Amino acid sequence: MAVEPDRPARSRAGSVRIVEADGHHAVLVFSGVLDAHALPELEERLLDPRLRHAGDRVLDMSGLERIELACAYGLLRAVTVAPEAAAITVRGARRGVVRTLRHAGLDAVATFES
C-alpha cells in the first residue's frame, strides 16, 4: 500500500477534553477524527456535570480533522436537551467539519467563528 507523503496512513483517534469549566463558562477542545467509535466518549463528555450550568460554551474544533454525521447529531442532541439553554460557539472548525455540523442542524443553535 502506497502512502502519499503529505497524507498520513491513518488519522488519529478523536477526543474531546473539557479544558475549562466553571459555573458560567466552559471550553471543550476537540481533536483528531470523531467517528462512530468515538460517539460514546463524546456523549459521555457532553453530559459531564461541570457543563450542566455553563451558560456559555465554546467548542474549540481547531484540532478536529473530521467529524462523522453520527457524532454531529450526538453533539446537537446534547446541546438541545440540556436543562438550561447555553450560548454555543464553534471556534476554528475546518470547512469539512463545519459542513457536517451544518448538515446535522447545529447552525440553528450555535454560532460559528473562524
Kinemage of the C-alpha trace (Angstrom):
@kinemage 1
@onewidth
@group {chain A} dominant
@subgroup {mainchain}
@vectorlist {calphas} color= white
{ca met a 1} P 0.000 0.000 0.000
{ca ala a 2} L 1.480 3.318 -1.053
{ca val a 3} L 1.025 6.307 1.179
{ca glu a 4} L 1.195 9.815 -0.169
{ca pro a 5} L 3.940 11.769 1.608
{ca asp a 6} L 1.642 14.577 2.726
{ca arg a 7} L -1.159 12.291 3.947
{ca pro a 8} L -0.862 10.057 6.985
{ca ala a 9} L -1.813 6.399 6.617
{ca arg a 10} L -4.287 6.736 9.494
{ca ser a 11} L -5.955 9.688 11.089
{ca arg a 12} L -5.608 9.873 14.819
{ca ala a 13} L -8.491 8.868 17.030
{ca gly a 14} L -10.690 11.720 18.129
{ca ser a 15} L -11.046 13.089 21.599
{ca val a 16} L -12.973 15.731 23.473
{ca arg a 17} L -11.487 17.369 26.558
{ca ile a 18} L -13.023 19.866 28.944
{ca val a 19} L -10.222 22.370 29.484
{ca glu a 20} L -12.207 24.965 31.390
{ca ala a 21} L -15.480 24.759 33.267
{ca asp a 22} L -16.910 26.973 35.950
{ca gly a 23} L -20.497 27.774 36.758
{ca his a 24} L -20.932 30.082 33.775
{ca his a 25} L -18.359 29.264 31.096
{ca ala a 26} L -16.971 26.073 29.563
{ca val a 27} L -14.399 25.333 26.886
{ca leu a 28} L -14.248 21.945 25.164
{ca val a 29} L -11.358 21.075 22.858
{ca phe a 30} L -11.966 18.594 20.032
{ca ser a 31} L -9.132 16.834 18.206
{ca gly a 32} L -8.409 14.043 15.745
{ca val a 33} L -11.209 12.239 13.960
{ca leu a 34} L -14.576 11.764 15.649
{ca asp a 35} L -16.138 8.737 14.023
{ca ala a 36} L -18.841 6.338 15.183
{ca his a 37} L -16.364 4.659 17.558
{ca ala a 38} L -15.905 7.986 19.376
{ca leu a 39} L -19.645 8.598 19.859
{ca pro a 40} L -19.947 7.010 23.345
{ca glu a 41} L -16.998 9.063 24.660
{ca leu a 42} L -18.391 12.217 23.055
{ca glu a 43} L -21.833 11.736 24.591
{ca glu a 44} L -20.325 10.937 27.996
{ca arg a 45} L -18.141 14.050 27.910
{ca leu a 46} L -21.063 16.253 26.867
{ca leu a 47} L -23.090 15.004 29.850
{ca asp a 48} L -20.328 15.914 32.308
{ca pro a 49} L -21.891 17.596 35.389
{ca arg a 50} L -19.422 20.507 35.108
{ca leu a 51} L -21.202 21.572 31.921
{ca arg a 52} L -24.687 21.490 33.373
{ca his a 53} L -24.878 25.172 34.370
{ca ala a 54} L -22.412 26.670 31.894
{ca gly a 55} L -24.427 29.294 30.047
{ca asp a 56} L -21.607 29.951 27.600
{ca arg a 57} L -19.890 27.003 25.879
{ca val a 58} L -17.022 27.297 23.436
{ca leu a 59} L -16.335 24.261 21.268
{ca asp a 60} L -12.751 24.673 20.058
{ca met a 61} L -12.550 22.492 16.953
{ca ser a 62} L -9.284 23.813 15.533
{ca gly a 63} L -7.637 20.418 16.110
{ca leu a 64} L -10.545 18.381 14.732
{ca glu a 65} L -9.674 16.794 11.387
{ca arg a 66} L -13.080 15.266 10.658
{ca ile a 67} L -16.394 14.526 12.344
{ca glu a 68} L -18.862 11.907 11.174
{ca leu a 69} L -22.531 12.750 10.972
{ca ala a 70} L -23.428 10.454 13.897
{ca cys a 71} L -21.166 12.481 16.202
{ca ala a 72} L -22.521 15.762 14.834
{ca tyr a 73} L -26.051 14.590 15.663
{ca gly a 74} L -24.838 13.480 19.106
{ca leu a 75} L -23.446 16.959 19.679
{ca leu a 76} L -26.696 18.570 18.540
{ca arg a 77} L -28.713 16.259 20.778
{ca ala a 78} L -26.550 17.108 23.796
{ca val a 79} L -26.873 20.868 23.403
{ca thr a 80} L -30.598 20.841 22.686
{ca val a 81} L -31.654 18.595 25.576
{ca ala a 82} L -29.555 20.412 28.173
{ca pro a 83} L -31.651 21.533 31.170
{ca glu a 84} L -30.537 25.141 30.706
{ca ala a 85} L -30.099 26.912 27.386
{ca ala a 86} L -26.488 27.755 26.609
{ca ala a 87} L -24.841 30.047 24.085
{ca ile a 88} L -22.791 27.696 21.900
{ca thr a 89} L -19.811 28.948 19.889
{ca val a 90} L -17.959 26.665 17.488
{ca arg a 91} L -14.470 28.053 17.020
{ca gly a 92} L -11.779 27.205 14.471
{ca ala a 93} L -13.528 24.335 12.669
{ca arg a 94} L -12.263 23.253 9.261
{ca arg a 95} L -14.539 23.656 6.266
{ca gly a 96} L -15.479 19.951 6.116
{ca val a 97} L -16.268 19.885 9.833
{ca val a 98} L -18.461 22.993 9.519
{ca arg a 99} L -20.269 21.409 6.573
{ca thr a 100} L -21.040 18.258 8.589
{ca leu a 101} L -22.174 20.251 11.646
{ca arg a 102} L -24.470 22.381 9.492
{ca his a 103} L -25.839 19.286 7.781
{ca ala a 104} L -26.781 17.980 11.243
{ca gly a 105} L -28.501 21.288 12.057
{ca leu a 106} L -26.060 22.633 14.639
{ca asp a 107} L -26.098 26.043 12.940
{ca ala a 108} L -29.633 26.514 14.322
{ca val a 109} L -28.314 26.577 17.901
{ca ala a 110} L -24.661 27.625 17.561
{ca thr a 111} L -22.552 30.476 16.265
{ca phe a 112} L -19.585 29.615 14.057
{ca glu a 113} L -16.299 31.539 14.268
{ca ser a 114} L -13.255 31.010 12.066
